[in-house]
Amino acid sequence: MSTGVIYSKANAGRPKKKITSRSVARRFFTHPGGLIPTIIVLIVIVATYCAPLIQMHDPAFIDYNLVNAMPSWQHILGGDAIGRDIWSRLIWGGQEAFLGALIVMVVGIGIGVPAGLFGGYFGGMTDSGLSWVSDALMSVPGMIVLLIVAGGTNGNMLILMAVMGVFMAPGYYRLTRAATIVVRNEPYVDAARVSGASHSRIVGSHILRVIAAPIIIQTALTAGVALGMQAGLQFIGIGDTLAPSWGGMMSDGMKSILTNPWLMVPPAFVLGIVIASFAIMGSTLGQITGTRSEKTRRVTRAERTAVRRLAQTTSLAAPEKDVAVRVRGLKVTYALAKHETEVLHGVDFEVHAGKVLGIVGESGSGKSQSVFALLDLLPGNAIPEAEGIWIDGVNVLTLAPAQRRALLGREIAYIPQEPITNLDPMFTIGRQLTEPMRAVLKMGRREAHDYAVQLLQRVGINDPKRVMRLHPHEVSGGMAQRVLIAGALSGRPKLLVADEPTTALDVTVQAEVLELLRELQAEENMALIIVTHNFGVVADICDDVTVMKDGVVIESGTVREIFSSPADPYTRELIDASLDGAESRMELDAQLDARPELEGAPA
């Protein structure tokens, strides 16, 4: 069992320090493009909903002495063409405008965001179907539909705004889907799956935080569009023409444009400045968060058609009891825009319980793809096939998806490469360690905290309670790697997969981490898979070796066999390159001779 730990990849442009909602709010309200428009919108909203308190006259009362009257102390904005007070009608008219905009936003978000999350996260046919519905809805002429609905509902503006919200949903869908697709491929989401976290927990804890900023930006722009569309419908006479509304006031003003152009100014000015304020607020948020509210690209044919085709073979014999993992005939093909490319060509490897297997090869050899297929972490357009993948004697290809996910976080643990960039900068280290424990191991808050402190002590962190309160950018690379190892060991896994665990560390820290892994593996009698390009790491920690090149296994054997008499010239080149300038061949042989487990002696 293993809970692993929640990770995050700091991609290009992401700061190492955390970005919190508080820091975004502080920057927004200290930016002129955030503070000033917000004040304007708030003033208009407060005035609108305080209309009964600040109105000077009944907005429906007609005073013939006020017809086309200019502003005065008694009527600060004058009177309209039939003698009604413009100020009172202006502030009352905003209530329906803001209510309509709220309905549009609620409906658009309520339909588009869940659909975008669902399609972007799960992909496959679900994504294709939802994208087809979105594209179809965007192709429908919305204004014509609104006019038809207006005729059938006698111009009920609330229903019209709800329908408009449906037509705004594809914008939310495409934006949410695009952001979700990016996040679902982050290492921290893969690690969350390996830790056994449920889909709902992953989406709620991590993906929603990432997509919140673009959704807020889209909502600010949607509010302006909704206000404008509603005013346009009222301008052409749809809705209650007797009730005060900004669009209706502009319609009345247009009729008197030649005799009294002032009637157009108050509603047009207020509507224009509110719409502009929403647009500026959205643009400012985009600058602060680095997010663009743009239409997403259309999905490629590969994204629409790629479906995982895993061979569900039940007739193959199960491996011996001491074999923790066995992979046979693993192939991985990627569906690209115009063709499919196979990157793994029938890969075989296995690791025995209590042993360490090194999967070695240069970049692009397929070693990481092999373990990602084992962990079920391949991207959506990858098509894996295999004769069998056995974990603890069970062919996982015969399991239902939910059953296979249940192994992650309970039987298998995962340590990714680059420790600092694989911890989520949004959360403290303590939060990242305890969340999987609570989700998978069903621990209470205090129990998970105490267990995390014990694990940090076990991996050599001297002040674990202080480290629990820190964020990833506040610790060193070596300490971050120890945190990842602690999280991976939290459930006492039978199999631990470490993908280039020492790549981003200096030589001294590499040695410490390798020694720690070896000690923990021996203590727990785990099976350990090390993915590396460095034969020096293999010599230091591994019992067996699988050498890969161009997506195929070219050689397998024990460490002694591979080092003493490599069968393939490529293996010899890797050994020479890894040991160049390092200890001599004689010294390495002596080191291997000194390792009792390689001689079959008791450890």
C-alpha positions as CSV (number, residue, x, y, z in Angstrom):
1,M,0.0,0.0,0.0
2,S,1.1,3.5,-0.7
3,T,-0.4,6.9,-0.6
4,G,2.4,8.7,-2.4
5,V,2.3,12.4,-2.3
6,I,0.6,15.2,-4.2
7,Y,3.0,16.7,-6.7
8,S,3.1,19.7,-9.1
9,K,5.3,20.5,-12.1
10,A,6.5,24.1,-12.3
11,N,6.2,24.6,-16.0
12,A,7.6,27.6,-18.0
13,G,6.3,30.8,-16.6
14,R,5.1,29.4,-13.3
15,P,6.8,31.2,-10.3
16,K,8.5,29.0,-7.8
17,K,6.8,30.9,-5.0
18,K,3.2,30.1,-4.3
19,I,0.4,32.3,-5.8
20,T,-2.5,32.6,-3.4
21,S,-5.9,34.1,-3.9
22,R,-4.9,36.6,-1.2
23,S,-1.9,37.8,-3.2
24,V,-3.9,38.0,-6.4
25,A,-6.6,40.0,-4.7
26,R,-3.9,42.4,-3.2
27,R,-2.3,43.0,-6.6
28,F,-5.7,43.4,-8.2
29,F,-7.0,46.0,-5.8
30,T,-3.7,48.0,-5.9
31,H,-3.7,48.0,-9.7
32,P,-5.6,51.0,-11.2
33,G,-7.2,48.7,-13.7
34,G,-8.6,46.6,-10.9
35,L,-9.5,49.2,-8.2
36,I,-11.2,51.9,-10.3
37,P,-13.5,49.7,-12.3
38,T,-14.4,47.8,-9.2
39,I,-15.4,51.0,-7.4
40,I,-17.5,52.1,-10.4
41,V,-19.4,48.8,-10.6
42,L,-19.9,48.7,-6.8
43,I,-21.3,52.3,-6.8
44,V,-23.7,51.5,-9.6
45,I,-24.8,48.2,-8.0
46,V,-25.3,49.9,-4.5
47,A,-27.2,52.8,-6.1
48,T,-29.4,50.3,-8.0
49,Y,-30.3,48.2,-5.0
50,C,-30.8,51.2,-2.8
51,A,-33.2,52.7,-5.2
52,P,-36.1,52.9,-2.8
53,L,-33.9,55.0,-0.5
54,I,-32.4,57.4,-3.0
55,Q,-35.1,57.8,-5.6
56,M,-36.4,61.3,-5.8
57,H,-39.8,60.5,-7.4
58,D,-41.9,57.4,-8.3
59,P,-40.3,56.1,-11.6
60,A,-43.7,55.4,-13.0
61,F,-45.4,58.7,-12.1
62,I,-46.1,60.9,-15.1
63,D,-45.9,64.7,-14.7
64,Y,-46.7,66.5,-17.9
65,N,-44.8,69.6,-16.7
66,L,-41.7,67.3,-16.7
67,V,-41.9,66.3,-20.4
68,N,-38.5,66.6,-21.9
69,A,-37.4,68.7,-19.0
70,M,-33.7,69.4,-18.5
71,P,-31.9,68.6,-15.3
72,S,-32.8,70.7,-12.2
73,W,-32.5,70.5,-8.4
74,Q,-35.8,68.8,-8.2
75,H,-35.0,66.4,-11.1
76,I,-31.3,66.0,-11.3
77,L,-31.4,64.2,-14.7
78,G,-34.6,65.9,-16.0
79,G,-37.7,64.2,-17.4
80,D,-38.3,61.9,-20.3
81,A,-40.6,62.2,-23.3
82,I,-43.8,61.5,-21.3
83,G,-42.8,63.3,-18.1
84,R,-41.2,60.6,-15.9
85,D,-38.2,61.3,-13.7
86,I,-35.0,60.0,-15.5
87,W,-32.9,59.6,-12.3
88,S,-35.5,57.3,-10.6
89,R,-36.0,55.2,-13.8
90,L,-32.2,54.9,-14.2
91,I,-31.5,53.5,-10.8
92,W,-34.5,51.2,-10.8
93,G,-33.7,50.0,-14.3
94,G,-30.3,48.6,-13.1
95,Q,-32.0,46.0,-10.9
96,E,-33.3,44.0,-13.8
97,A,-30.1,44.5,-15.7
98,F,-27.9,43.1,-13.0
99,L,-30.3,40.3,-12.2
100,G,-30.3,39.3,-15.8
101,A,-26.5,39.3,-16.0
102,L,-26.4,37.2,-12.8
103,I,-28.7,34.6,-14.4
104,V,-26.6,34.4,-17.5
105,M,-23.4,33.9,-15.5
106,V,-25.0,31.2,-13.2
107,V,-26.4,29.2,-16.1
108,G,-23.3,29.5,-18.2
109,I,-21.0,28.5,-15.3
110,G,-23.4,25.8,-14.1
111,I,-23.5,24.1,-17.5
112,G,-20.1,24.9,-19.1
113,V,-17.7,24.5,-16.2
114,P,-18.8,21.0,-15.1
115,A,-18.9,19.8,-18.7
116,G,-15.5,21.2,-19.4
117,L,-14.1,19.6,-16.3
118,F,-15.7,16.3,-17.2
119,G,-14.6,16.3,-20.8
120,G,-11.1,17.7,-20.2
121,Y,-10.3,15.4,-17.3
122,F,-11.6,12.1,-18.7
123,G,-11.0,12.8,-22.4
124,G,-11.8,10.0,-24.9
125,M,-15.3,9.6,-26.2
126,T,-16.7,11.7,-23.4
127,D,-14.6,14.7,-24.5
128,S,-15.5,14.1,-28.1
129,G,-19.2,14.0,-27.4
130,L,-19.3,17.1,-25.2
131,S,-17.1,19.0,-27.7
132,W,-19.6,18.0,-30.5
133,V,-22.5,19.4,-28.5
134,S,-20.5,22.6,-27.7
135,D,-19.6,23.1,-31.4
136,A,-23.2,22.5,-32.4
137,L,-24.6,24.9,-29.9
138,M,-22.1,27.6,-31.0
139,S,-23.3,27.2,-34.6
140,V,-26.9,28.0,-33.7
141,P,-27.8,31.7,-34.3
142,G,-28.5,32.7,-30.7
143,M,-30.3,36.0,-31.4
144,I,-32.9,34.2,-33.6
145,V,-33.5,31.7,-30.8
146,L,-33.9,34.5,-28.3
147,L,-36.4,36.2,-30.5
148,I,-38.4,33.0,-30.8
149,V,-38.3,32.4,-27.1
150,A,-39.4,36.0,-26.5
151,G,-42.4,35.4,-28.7
152,G,-43.3,32.2,-26.8
153,T,-42.8,33.7,-23.3
154,N,-44.4,37.1,-23.9
155,G,-40.9,38.7,-23.5
156,N,-40.1,37.3,-20.0
157,M,-36.6,38.7,-19.6
158,L,-35.6,36.2,-16.9
159,I,-36.3,33.3,-19.2
160,L,-34.5,35.0,-22.0
161,M,-31.4,35.5,-19.9
162,A,-31.5,31.9,-18.9
163,V,-31.5,30.9,-22.5
164,M,-28.7,33.3,-23.2
165,G,-26.8,31.6,-20.4
166,V,-27.1,28.3,-22.3
167,F,-25.5,30.0,-25.3
168,M,-22.7,31.3,-23.2
169,A,-22.0,27.9,-21.8
170,P,-19.8,26.7,-24.7
171,G,-17.4,29.6,-24.0
172,Y,-17.0,28.3,-20.4
173,Y,-16.8,24.8,-21.6
174,R,-14.0,25.4,-24.1
175,L,-12.0,27.5,-21.6
176,T,-12.5,25.0,-18.7
177,R,-11.7,22.1,-21.0
178,A,-8.5,23.6,-22.3
179,A,-7.2,24.5,-18.8
180,T,-8.2,21.0,-17.5
181,I,-6.4,19.2,-20.3
182,V,-3.2,21.1,-19.4
183,V,-3.5,20.4,-15.7
184,R,-4.5,16.7,-16.0
185,N,-1.1,16.0,-17.6
186,E,0.8,17.6,-14.8
187,P,2.9,15.2,-12.7
188,Y,1.0,16.2,-9.5
189,V,-2.2,14.9,-11.0
190,D,-0.5,11.7,-12.0
191,A,0.9,11.3,-8.5
192,A,-2.5,12.0,-7.0
193,R,-3.9,9.1,-9.1
194,V,-1.0,6.9,-7.9
195,S,-1.7,7.9,-4.3
196,G,-5.3,6.6,-4.7
197,A,-7.1,9.9,-4.6
198,S,-10.5,9.9,-6.1
199,H,-11.3,11.8,-9.3
200,S,-13.6,14.2,-7.4
201,R,-10.8,14.9,-4.8
202,I,-8.3,15.5,-7.6
203,V,-10.6,17.9,-9.4
204,G,-11.7,19.7,-6.3
205,S,-8.3,20.0,-4.7
206,H,-6.1,20.8,-7.7
207,I,-7.8,21.4,-11.0
208,L,-10.4,23.9,-9.7
209,R,-7.7,26.0,-8.2
210,V,-5.9,26.3,-11.5
211,I,-9.0,27.0,-13.7
212,A,-10.5,29.5,-11.2
213,A,-8.6,32.5,-12.6
214,P,-9.6,32.1,-16.2
215,I,-13.2,31.3,-15.2
216,I,-13.3,34.6,-13.2
217,I,-11.9,36.5,-16.1
218,Q,-14.5,34.9,-18.5
219,T,-17.3,35.7,-16.0
220,A,-16.3,39.4,-15.9
221,L,-16.4,39.6,-19.7
222,T,-19.7,37.6,-19.7
223,A,-21.3,40.1,-17.3
224,G,-20.6,42.9,-19.8
225,V,-21.9,40.9,-22.7
226,A,-25.0,40.0,-20.8
227,L,-25.8,43.6,-19.9
228,G,-25.3,44.7,-23.5
229,M,-27.5,41.9,-24.9
230,Q,-30.3,42.5,-22.4
231,A,-30.3,46.2,-23.2
232,G,-30.4,45.4,-26.9
233,L,-33.5,43.2,-26.4
234,Q,-35.2,45.9,-24.4
235,F,-34.2,48.5,-27.0
236,I,-36.2,46.6,-29.7
237,G,-39.2,46.4,-27.4
238,I,-38.9,43.0,-25.8
239,G,-39.8,42.7,-22.2
240,D,-42.0,44.9,-20.0
241,T,-42.0,48.2,-21.7
242,L,-43.6,50.0,-18.7
243,A,-41.0,48.8,-16.2
244,P,-37.9,51.0,-16.0
245,S,-34.9,49.5,-17.9
246,W,-31.7,50.9,-19.4
247,G,-32.5,49.5,-22.9
248,G,-36.0,50.8,-22.7
249,M,-34.8,54.2,-21.8
250,M,-32.4,54.3,-24.7
251,S,-35.3,53.2,-27.0
252,D,-37.3,56.1,-25.7
253,G,-34.4,58.4,-26.2
254,M,-33.9,57.3,-29.8
255,K,-37.4,58.3,-30.6
256,S,-36.7,61.8,-29.4
257,I,-33.1,62.0,-30.7
258,L,-33.7,65.0,-32.9
259,T,-35.8,67.0,-30.4
260,N,-34.1,66.0,-27.1
261,P,-30.8,64.1,-27.5
262,W,-30.1,64.4,-23.8
263,L,-32.5,61.5,-23.1
264,M,-30.0,59.0,-24.6
265,V,-27.1,60.2,-22.5
266,P,-27.8,58.9,-18.9
267,P,-28.7,55.3,-19.8
268,A,-26.0,55.0,-22.5
269,F,-23.4,56.5,-20.2
270,V,-24.2,54.2,-17.3
271,L,-24.5,51.1,-19.4
272,G,-21.3,51.9,-21.3
273,I,-19.2,52.6,-18.2
274,V,-20.4,49.4,-16.5
275,I,-19.7,47.2,-19.5
276,A,-16.3,48.9,-19.9
277,S,-15.5,48.4,-16.2
278,F,-16.2,44.7,-16.4
279,A,-14.0,44.4,-19.5
280,I,-11.1,46.2,-17.8
281,M,-11.5,44.1,-14.6
282,G,-11.2,41.0,-16.7
283,S,-8.2,42.3,-18.6
284,T,-6.5,43.3,-15.4
285,L,-7.0,39.9,-13.9
286,G,-5.6,38.3,-17.0
287,Q,-2.4,40.4,-16.7
288,I,-2.0,39.5,-13.0
289,T,-2.6,35.8,-13.3
290,G,-0.9,35.5,-16.7
291,T,-4.1,34.1,-18.1
292,R,-5.7,34.9,-21.5
293,S,-9.4,34.6,-22.1
294,E,-9.2,33.3,-25.6
295,K,-11.0,30.7,-27.6
296,T,-9.3,27.3,-27.3
297,R,-8.1,25.4,-30.3
298,R,-10.3,22.7,-31.8
299,V,-9.5,19.3,-30.6
300,T,-7.3,17.2,-32.9
301,R,-8.4,14.1,-34.6
302,A,-6.2,12.2,-32.2
303,E,-7.9,13.6,-29.2
304,R,-11.3,12.7,-30.6
305,T,-10.4,9.1,-31.7
306,A,-7.6,7.9,-29.3
307,V,-9.0,5.1,-27.1
308,R,-6.9,2.9,-25.0
309,R,-6.8,-0.7,-26.3
310,L,-5.5,-2.8,-23.5
311,A,-5.4,-6.5,-24.2
312,Q,-7.5,-8.3,-21.6
313,T,-5.7,-11.6,-21.7
314,T,-6.7,-14.1,-18.9
315,S,-5.2,-17.2,-20.3
316,L,-1.6,-16.3,-19.5
317,A,-0.1,-18.0,-16.5
318,A,0.5,-15.9,-13.4
319,P,4.2,-15.4,-12.5
320,E,5.8,-17.0,-9.5
321,K,4.9,-15.6,-6.0
322,D,8.3,-13.9,-5.6
323,V,7.8,-11.8,-8.7
324,A,6.3,-8.5,-7.7
325,V,5.9,-7.1,-11.2
326,R,6.1,-8.8,-14.6
327,V,5.4,-7.0,-17.9
328,R,5.2,-8.9,-21.2
329,G,4.8,-7.6,-24.8
330,L,4.2,-4.0,-23.8
331,K,3.5,-1.7,-26.8
332,V,2.6,1.9,-26.7
333,T,1.4,3.8,-29.7
334,Y,0.6,7.6,-29.9
335,A,-2.3,8.7,-32.1
336,L,-1.1,11.9,-33.8
337,A,-3.0,14.3,-36.0
338,K,-2.5,12.3,-39.3
339,H,-0.9,9.0,-38.2
340,E,0.0,6.7,-35.3
341,T,3.5,6.3,-34.0
342,E,4.6,3.3,-32.0
343,V,7.2,4.2,-29.3
344,L,7.4,0.9,-27.4
345,H,7.8,-2.3,-29.3
346,G,7.1,-5.4,-27.2
347,V,8.9,-4.5,-23.9
348,D,9.5,-7.3,-21.3
349,F,10.8,-6.8,-17.8
350,E,10.2,-8.1,-14.3
351,V,11.3,-7.4,-10.7
352,H,11.3,-9.8,-7.8
353,A,10.1,-9.0,-4.3
354,G,12.8,-7.5,-2.2
355,K,15.0,-6.7,-5.3
356,V,15.9,-3.5,-7.2
357,L,15.5,-3.4,-10.9
358,G,17.3,-0.6,-12.9
359,I,15.7,0.3,-16.2
360,V,18.5,2.1,-18.1
361,G,18.7,3.9,-21.4
362,E,19.4,7.3,-23.0
363,S,16.7,9.9,-23.3
364,G,14.0,8.7,-25.7
365,S,14.7,5.1,-25.1
366,G,11.2,4.4,-23.7
367,K,12.1,3.7,-20.1
368,S,9.8,6.3,-18.6
369,Q,7.0,5.3,-21.0
370,S,7.3,1.7,-19.8
371,V,6.8,2.6,-16.1
372,F,4.0,5.1,-17.0
373,A,2.2,2.3,-18.7
374,L,2.7,0.1,-15.6
375,L,1.3,2.9,-13.4
376,D,-1.5,3.7,-15.9
377,L,-0.3,7.3,-16.3
378,L,0.1,7.6,-20.0
379,P,-1.5,10.6,-21.7
380,G,-4.9,10.4,-23.4
381,N,-3.7,9.9,-26.9
382,A,-1.5,7.0,-25.9
383,I,-2.7,3.5,-26.9
384,P,-1.1,0.8,-24.8
385,E,-1.3,-2.9,-25.6
386,A,0.3,-5.8,-23.7
387,E,0.2,-9.6,-23.4
388,G,0.0,-9.0,-19.6
389,I,1.0,-6.7,-16.8
390,W,1.1,-8.6,-13.5
391,I,1.3,-6.7,-10.2
392,D,1.6,-9.0,-7.1
393,G,0.4,-11.9,-9.2
394,V,-2.7,-10.2,-10.7
395,N,-2.9,-9.3,-14.3
396,V,-4.1,-5.7,-14.1
397,L,-5.3,-5.8,-17.7
398,T,-8.2,-8.0,-16.6
399,L,-9.3,-5.6,-13.9
400,A,-12.0,-3.0,-14.3
401,P,-10.6,0.6,-14.3
402,A,-11.8,1.2,-10.8
403,Q,-10.1,-2.0,-9.5
404,R,-6.9,-1.0,-11.2
405,R,-7.1,2.5,-9.7
406,A,-7.5,0.9,-6.3
407,L,-4.0,-0.6,-6.6
408,L,-2.6,2.9,-6.9
409,G,-1.9,4.2,-3.4
410,R,-2.2,0.8,-1.9
411,E,0.2,-1.5,-3.7
412,I,2.3,0.9,-5.7
413,A,4.1,4.1,-4.8
414,Y,5.8,6.6,-7.2
415,I,8.7,9.0,-6.8
416,P,9.0,11.4,-9.8
417,Q,12.1,13.2,-10.9
418,E,13.0,16.8,-10.1
419,P,11.8,17.1,-6.5
420,I,11.3,20.8,-6.2
421,T,9.2,21.1,-9.4
422,N,7.1,18.1,-8.5
423,L,5.7,19.5,-5.3
424,D,2.6,21.7,-5.6
425,P,3.6,25.3,-4.7
426,M,0.0,26.0,-3.6
427,F,0.1,23.8,-0.5
428,T,2.4,23.3,2.5
429,I,4.5,20.2,2.7
430,G,2.3,19.0,5.6
431,R,-0.9,19.4,3.6
432,Q,0.6,17.4,0.7
433,L,1.7,14.6,2.9
434,T,-1.5,14.3,5.0
435,E,-4.1,14.7,2.3
436,P,-3.5,11.3,0.6
437,M,-3.3,9.7,4.1
438,R,-6.7,11.0,4.9
439,A,-8.2,10.2,1.5
440,V,-6.7,6.7,1.0
441,L,-5.8,5.4,4.5
442,K,-8.8,7.0,6.0
443,M,-6.8,8.6,8.8
444,G,-8.0,11.5,10.9
445,R,-6.4,14.9,10.8
446,R,-4.3,14.5,13.9
447,E,-3.4,10.9,13.1
448,A,-2.2,11.8,9.6
449,H,-0.2,14.7,11.0
450,D,1.6,12.5,13.5
451,Y,2.2,9.8,11.0
452,A,3.7,12.4,8.5
453,V,6.0,13.7,11.2
454,Q,7.2,10.1,11.9
455,L,7.9,9.5,8.2
456,L,9.9,12.8,7.8
457,Q,12.0,11.7,10.8
458,R,12.5,8.3,9.2
459,V,13.8,9.8,6.0
460,G,16.4,11.9,7.8
461,I,14.7,15.3,8.3
462,N,15.7,16.6,11.7
463,D,13.0,19.2,12.3
464,P,9.9,17.6,10.7
465,K,7.3,19.8,12.5
466,R,8.9,23.0,11.0
467,V,9.2,21.4,7.6
468,M,5.5,20.4,7.7
469,R,4.7,24.2,7.8
470,L,6.9,25.1,4.9
471,H,6.0,25.5,1.2
472,P,8.1,23.7,-1.5
473,H,10.1,26.8,-2.5
474,E,11.3,27.1,1.1
475,V,13.2,23.8,1.2
476,S,16.3,22.5,-0.6
477,G,16.3,19.9,-3.4
478,G,17.6,17.2,-1.2
479,M,15.0,17.8,1.5
480,A,12.2,18.0,-1.2
481,Q,13.3,14.6,-2.5
482,R,13.2,13.2,1.1
483,V,9.7,14.6,1.4
484,L,8.6,12.7,-1.8
485,I,10.2,9.5,-0.5
486,A,8.4,9.9,2.8
487,G,5.0,10.3,1.1
488,A,5.7,7.3,-1.2
489,L,6.5,5.1,1.8
490,S,3.5,6.2,3.9
491,G,1.4,3.1,3.0
492,R,4.2,0.5,3.1
493,P,4.0,-0.3,-0.6
494,K,5.0,-3.6,-2.1
495,L,6.3,-1.8,-5.2
496,L,8.1,1.5,-5.4
497,V,8.8,3.1,-8.8
498,A,11.4,5.9,-8.8
499,D,11.7,7.8,-12.1
500,E,15.2,9.4,-12.3
501,P,15.1,10.2,-8.5
502,T,18.5,11.9,-8.5
503,T,18.5,13.8,-11.8
504,A,18.2,17.3,-10.3
505,L,20.4,16.8,-7.3
506,D,24.1,17.4,-6.8
507,V,26.5,14.5,-6.4
508,T,26.6,14.5,-2.6
509,V,22.8,14.6,-2.2
510,Q,22.5,11.9,-4.9
511,A,24.6,9.5,-2.9
512,E,22.5,10.3,0.3
513,V,19.2,9.7,-1.5
514,L,20.4,6.5,-3.1
515,E,21.6,5.2,0.2
516,L,18.3,6.1,1.8
517,L,16.3,4.3,-0.9
518,R,18.4,1.2,-0.5
519,E,18.1,1.2,3.3
520,L,14.3,1.7,3.2
521,Q,13.9,-0.9,0.4
522,A,15.8,-3.4,2.5
523,E,13.9,-2.6,5.7
524,E,10.5,-3.0,4.0
525,N,11.5,-5.8,1.6
526,M,9.9,-3.8,-1.2
527,A,10.4,-4.3,-4.9
528,L,12.0,-1.2,-6.3
529,I,12.2,0.0,-9.9
530,I,14.8,2.7,-10.7
531,V,14.5,4.5,-14.0
532,T,17.8,6.1,-14.9
533,H,20.3,6.8,-17.6
534,N,23.2,6.5,-15.3
535,F,24.9,3.1,-14.9
536,G,26.7,4.5,-11.8
537,V,23.3,4.6,-10.1
538,V,22.7,1.0,-11.2
539,A,26.0,-0.1,-9.8
540,D,25.3,1.6,-6.5
541,I,21.7,0.3,-5.8
542,C,20.4,-2.2,-8.3
543,D,20.3,-6.0,-8.3
544,D,19.1,-6.5,-11.9
545,V,19.3,-4.4,-15.0
546,T,17.1,-3.9,-18.1
547,V,18.7,-1.9,-20.9
548,M,16.5,-0.1,-23.4
549,K,17.0,1.6,-26.7
550,D,14.6,3.0,-29.2
551,G,11.6,1.4,-27.4
552,V,12.9,-2.1,-27.2
553,V,14.8,-4.1,-24.5
554,I,18.2,-5.0,-25.8
555,E,19.6,-6.7,-22.8
556,S,18.6,-7.9,-19.3
557,G,20.5,-9.6,-16.5
558,T,22.0,-9.2,-13.1
559,V,24.3,-6.2,-12.3
560,R,27.3,-8.5,-12.2
561,E,26.5,-10.1,-15.6
562,I,25.8,-6.8,-17.3
563,F,28.9,-5.1,-16.0
564,S,31.3,-8.0,-16.5
565,S,30.2,-9.1,-19.9
566,P,27.6,-6.8,-21.7
567,A,26.2,-8.6,-24.7
568,D,25.4,-5.5,-26.7
569,P,27.8,-2.7,-27.7
570,Y,25.2,-0.1,-26.7
571,T,25.3,-1.4,-23.2
572,R,29.1,-1.1,-23.1
573,E,28.8,2.5,-24.4
574,L,26.4,3.4,-21.6
575,I,28.7,1.9,-19.0
576,D,31.7,3.7,-20.3
577,A,29.9,7.0,-20.5
578,S,28.4,6.6,-17.0
579,L,31.8,5.7,-15.4
580,D,33.9,8.1,-17.3
581,G,36.1,9.9,-14.8
582,A,34.6,7.9,-12.0
583,E,36.2,5.0,-10.0
584,S,38.2,2.5,-11.9
585,R,36.9,-0.8,-13.2
586,M,38.8,-2.7,-10.6
587,E,37.4,-0.6,-7.8
588,L,33.9,-1.1,-9.1
589,D,34.4,-4.8,-9.3
590,A,35.6,-4.8,-5.7
591,Q,32.5,-2.9,-4.7
592,L,30.3,-5.4,-6.4
593,D,32.2,-8.3,-4.7
594,A,31.6,-6.6,-1.4
595,R,27.8,-6.7,-1.9
596,P,26.7,-9.9,-0.2
597,E,23.2,-9.8,-1.8
598,L,24.8,-10.2,-5.3
599,E,26.6,-13.3,-4.1
600,G,23.5,-14.9,-2.7
601,A,24.7,-14.4,0.9
602,P,22.3,-13.1,3.5
603,A,22.2,-9.3,3.7
